[in-house]
Amino acid sequence: MSKIKISVLKCVGCGKCVKVCPVDNLFVRAYVKEKNPDTCVGCGLCITECIFDAITLVES
């Protein structure tokens, strides 16, 4: 199953990805963090929303 990885070096904490997450798994605190990696469904909506290329999909 695919999960996301968030680069703290690229993320600016804009929160656009937080708004599109269908399982409400992301939050902003200086940069975007996951609430619980196990709840990520790997849909990739956050990746398409991020204009800073801070989020990538990884195989778990």
Secondary structure per residue as TSV (DSSP state, phi and psi in degrees):
chain	resnum	aa	ss	phi	psi
A	1	M	-	360.0	143.0
A	2	S	E	-86.8	145.1
A	3	K	E	-133.3	174.0
A	4	I	E	-104.5	156.5
A	5	K	E	-129.7	131.2
A	6	I	E	-109.2	124.4
A	7	S	-	-83.7	115.8
A	8	V	T	-70.4	-17.7
A	9	L	T	-79.3	-28.3
A	10	K	T	-98.8	-28.5
A	11	C	-	-70.8	132.1
A	12	V	-	-105.9	1.2
A	13	G	-	74.2	29.3
A	14	C	-	-69.0	-27.8
A	15	G	-	85.8	3.9
A	16	K	H	-61.5	-37.9
A	17	C	H	-67.6	-33.6
A	18	V	H	-60.8	-39.4
A	19	K	H	-69.0	-26.5
A	20	V	H	-99.5	-6.1
A	21	C	-	-67.2	117.0
A	22	P	T	-71.7	-16.4
A	23	V	T	-111.1	13.2
A	24	D	-	50.6	49.9
A	25	N	-	-101.6	-2.6
A	26	L	E	-117.0	150.4
A	27	F	E	-147.7	161.8
A	28	V	E	-105.6	128.7
A	29	R	S	-150.5	88.6
A	30	A	S	71.2	-43.0
A	31	Y	S	-146.7	170.5
A	32	V	E	-75.0	136.9
A	33	K	E	-129.4	159.0
A	34	E	E	-91.1	141.0
A	35	K	S	-72.4	-47.5
A	36	N	-	-151.7	109.2
A	37	P	G	-55.4	-25.3
A	38	D	G	-71.8	-18.7
A	39	T	G	-89.6	-9.3
A	40	C	-	-63.4	130.1
A	41	V	-	-97.2	-1.2
A	42	G	-	69.9	27.4
A	43	C	-	-71.8	-27.8
A	44	G	-	84.6	3.4
A	45	L	H	-60.7	-38.0
A	46	C	H	-64.6	-34.8
A	47	I	H	-65.7	-44.9
A	48	T	H	-68.0	-26.5
A	49	E	H	-81.2	-24.5
A	50	C	-	-79.5	113.9
A	51	I	T	-85.2	-3.9
A	52	F	T	-102.0	5.0
A	53	D	-	53.0	38.2
A	54	A	-	-88.9	-11.6
A	55	I	E	-120.3	131.7
A	56	T	E	-129.0	156.7
A	57	L	E	-94.9	130.8
A	58	V	E	-126.9	147.8
A	59	E	E	-78.7	134.1
A	60	S	-	-106.3	360.0
